[in-house]
């Protein structure tokens, strides 16, 4: 027989299906590869979902902005109609518009006062800051 036609000794199969049992190193390498693939897939899925959500949020915000502008412009006509309605009750026209103006100032002042009270109640997230600081301190102590 020649060298090329001589039978090559094959390792004895360890499994029923005829494959050799993989080494620990190969198993760790495969697990690392699979985990990396799964993580990359999850990140891509998150990107796709976020892209869609951000697009929808942007479109929705645009529609809300358009609605706010239209309401703002419509308020002018609503207040003018209110003033004309007060004037139709027999009040001088200038006084009717002054009444509507003063009502607007009163409402703006009320909204400003309520907003100021709410902003005054805002506090720093003390518990979150404390636990974050504790975590950082723990990690510094465990490293050094």
MODELLER restraints for C-alpha pairs under 7 A, 6 or more apart:
rsr = mdl.restraints
at = mdl.atoms
rsr.add(forms.Gaussian(group=physical.xy_distance, feature=features.Distance(at['CA:13:A'], at['CA:19:A']), mean=5.62, stdev=0.5))
rsr.add(forms.Gaussian(group=physical.xy_distance, feature=features.Distance(at['CA:13:A'], at['CA:20:A']), mean=5.34, stdev=0.5))
rsr.add(forms.Gaussian(group=physical.xy_distance, feature=features.Distance(at['CA:14:A'], at['CA:20:A']), mean=5.28, stdev=0.5))
rsr.add(forms.Gaussian(group=physical.xy_distance, feature=features.Distance(at['CA:14:A'], at['CA:21:A']), mean=6.13, stdev=0.5))
rsr.add(forms.Gaussian(group=physical.xy_distance, feature=features.Distance(at['CA:15:A'], at['CA:21:A']), mean=6.95, stdev=0.5))
rsr.add(forms.Gaussian(group=physical.xy_distance, feature=features.Distance(at['CA:79:A'], at['CA:100:A']), mean=6.79, stdev=0.5))
rsr.add(forms.Gaussian(group=physical.xy_distance, feature=features.Distance(at['CA:83:A'], at['CA:96:A']), mean=5.00, stdev=0.5))
rsr.add(forms.Gaussian(group=physical.xy_distance, feature=features.Distance(at['CA:83:A'], at['CA:97:A']), mean=5.01, stdev=0.5))
rsr.add(forms.Gaussian(group=physical.xy_distance, feature=features.Distance(at['CA:83:A'], at['CA:100:A']), mean=6.00, stdev=0.5))
rsr.add(forms.Gaussian(group=physical.xy_distance, feature=features.Distance(at['CA:86:A'], at['CA:96:A']), mean=5.47, stdev=0.5))
rsr.add(forms.Gaussian(group=physical.xy_distance, feature=features.Distance(at['CA:87:A'], at['CA:93:A']), mean=5.00, stdev=0.5))
rsr.add(forms.Gaussian(group=physical.xy_distance, feature=features.Distance(at['CA:87:A'], at['CA:96:A']), mean=5.43, stdev=0.5))
